[in-house]
Amino acid sequence: MPRTEADPATATPSLAELAATVSALQIQLVGVQSQVREHQAQNESLRETIVNLTHHGYYNLAGGGSALDQELTLNASRFLPVDATLIPGAIAEVEGTPFDFRRPTPIVARIRSGAPQLMLARGYDHCWLIDGGGRGELVPAARLADPVSGRVMEIATTEPGIQFYSGNFLDGRLRGSHGLAYRQGDGLCLETQRYPDSPNRPEFPSTVLRPGETFQSTTVHRFSVADKTLSLQGDSA
């Protein structure tokens, strides 16, 4: 979906062209059928500008009710704590904190632990630094599994970070396609991206796009069924 932006009257320059592509295909490997969704973004700039794009889709592998009973794995040993306005600060280790999802963990297990960071955000709304991410190659970022249905979603990305949002501000005012109200925790987001507040943090990977440069980003979602789940590398689990 290409889009050309006009130069705004504000001090913020615009992109010469923005194009996002979503493709879906069915594959059959090791007797397990999976659907792979690939999101690609490509941008070119007329002037120096900031680019940090993501996809704010909500997921609930159970198909309804709370998503917090699902098990989350994040390929990240560090994350970005936030302040009272949810702006991230210094990089921190996940070791020994409720932010350690390096092993499959039910989201509900620690979300109500009373940890100061979880109180600030009313749950999880933080960026994790993907181990080995941001080098231009697809790496595993996250795995979400519903223990009841057996549905599994795996995410690989070229991005350096992934924002996990546990639906903290869903308050029942939104209704789904079947008329049911979405309440806190009924859906969650896993958003691959550059680190938040990067323009103000020179130690973070740059989000500056200069004239003549092209921004490219790819994220792959793979859906399968438990017990014979395909890994992000394509090997059987």
N, C-alpha and C positions, 0 to 999 in steps of 0.2 A: 504494500500500500504506500506508494511514494507520495510525498507531500513537499511542496516548496513553500518556504516561509518568507514573507516580506520583511524587510528591515524595519524594526519597530521604532517608534518615536522615543522610546526609553533608551537608557544607556546600555541595555542588554542586546548584543548583536544576535542575529538569527542564523539559522542553518540555511545553506543553499538548497539542500535536499535531504529529506528524511525518508527512509524506506524501511518498513518492517515486514518480514515474511514469516508466516506460520504454515508449516506443512505437517501432514499427518500420514502415516503409512502403517500397514499391518505387516507383522513379521511372524514367522513360525520357526522357533528354535527350541531344541531339546523338548519337544512336545508341549511347550507352553506358548500360548498366543499372547503377544504383547502389542501395545500401541505406542509408537514413538511420536512425540510431538516436538518439533524443533522450531525454536523461535530465533530468528536472526534479525539483527538490526544493523543498518549501515547508514552513516551520516557523513556529509561533507559540509564544510563551513566556508562562508565568504570572508568572515572575520574571526578573530580569536574569540572563542566562546566556551561555555561550560556545557558538557554533555554527560549526563548520568541517567540512563534509561533503565527501567525495570518493568516487570509485569505483575500487576496487583490482583491476580486471580485468587479466589478463595477455594480451599479444598476441604472435603470431609469424605473420607473413603468409606464411611459407614452409610452414606447416602442420606443421613438425617440425624437429628439429635446432636449431642455434644461430640466434638472432634478431639476432646482432651484425653480420652481414653486410648487414643491411638499412639503407637510407639514411634518415636522420632530418633533418627541418627543423624548427626551433623559431623562432617569431616573437617573438624576445626578444633584446634587446641587453644585458640585465643578468641576474644570477643571485645566489643566496645561498650563499656559501661556508659550510662547516660546521666545527665543532670536532671533537674526538676522540669526542664522544658523539653526533655528527651533528645537533647543534643549530645552526641558522644564526646567522651573525653579521652584519657590515655588508654592505650591497649592493655588488656589484662588477660591473665591465664584463666582457663576454665577449670583447671584442676582444683578439686575440693569445693566447688561452688554448684549451685543449681543450674548453671549454664553448661555443665559438662554433659554433652550428648554424644560423646564419642562411641558409646555403646548404646544399643537400642534401649530406650527409656520411655515409659508412658509419660505423656506430658503432664498429666494430672498428679504424678507422683511428687512433684516439688513446686508446682506453680503457686500453691497456697502456703508455702513454707514461711512466709513473712520476711524473706530476705529483702534488705533495703532496695536493691535494684528492681525486684519484682513489685514492691510497693509503689515505687516511683512510676512505673509503666502500667500498673494494674495488671500485670502479667508479663509475658515476653513480648518485647517490641525492640529488639536489639539486632545489631549486625555482628555476625560471626566471620572471622577471617579464615577463608578456606585454605586448608593445608595444601601447599603446592599450587594454589590458584593464581590467576592473573598473569600467566605466562604465554597466553595465546593458544593454549591447547585445552581440550576438554578434560576436566578432572571430576571425580565424584564429589558432590557437594552435600547431598541430603538423601535420606531414605525415610519414607513414611509408610507405616504398616498398620492395617486394621486387624486386630487379632480375631474378630468375630467373622467377618466376611472373607478374610484372607487376602484382601486387595492390598497391593503394594504399589507405591509410586517412588521412583528413583529419579534423581536430578543430577545431571552433569552440566558443567558450564565452563566458559572461558573467563568468567568474571572472577575477581579476587575475593568478593564478599557475598554473603547471603543474609538477608534480613528475615528473621522469623518473627511473625506477628500472630499472637494467639487469639485474635478476635476480641480484644479487651473492650472495645467500644461499641460492639454490637449490642443494641439495647432494646430490640424488639420492634423498632419502627420500620425495619426493612422486612419485606415479605418475599418469599421465594415463588417459584413457578406454580407450586401447589397451594399457595396461600398461607403457608406456615410462617410464623414470625421467626426471624433469626435473632438469637440472644447470645450473650457473651459466651465465647468458646464454641459456638456452633459451626464455625469455619475458621481456617487458619491460612496464612499466607507464607510462602517461601519464595522470597524475591531475590534473584541474583542481580548483583549490581556492584558499582564501585562503592567505597566507603562513604557514608553520610558525612557531610560537612567538609569534604575534601578540599574545596576552594580555600578554606581557612586553615587547613592543616597541611603544611608543606611536607610533613613526614609521611603522609598518605599517598597512595598512587594518584597521579595527576588525572583530573577530569577535564583538563584544558584541551580543546581541539583548535588547532591553528589552521590558517588558510593553506589549502593544498593537502592537508592530512585527511584521512578517512577513519572514522570510528567504526569498528566492527565488533559484534558481540554475538555469541551463540549459546543457547541453553537448550538442553534436551530433557524431556520428561519421558520416562519409560514406565508403563503400567503393566502389571502382571499379577499372578496369583501365587500365594505363599507356598512354601515347601519346595518348589522348583523355580524360585524367582531368579530371573536373569540379573547378573550384576551389571554395573554401568560399563564394564569392559567387554561384556558379551559372554562371560563364562557362567556356567551354571553354579548356583550357590550350594 
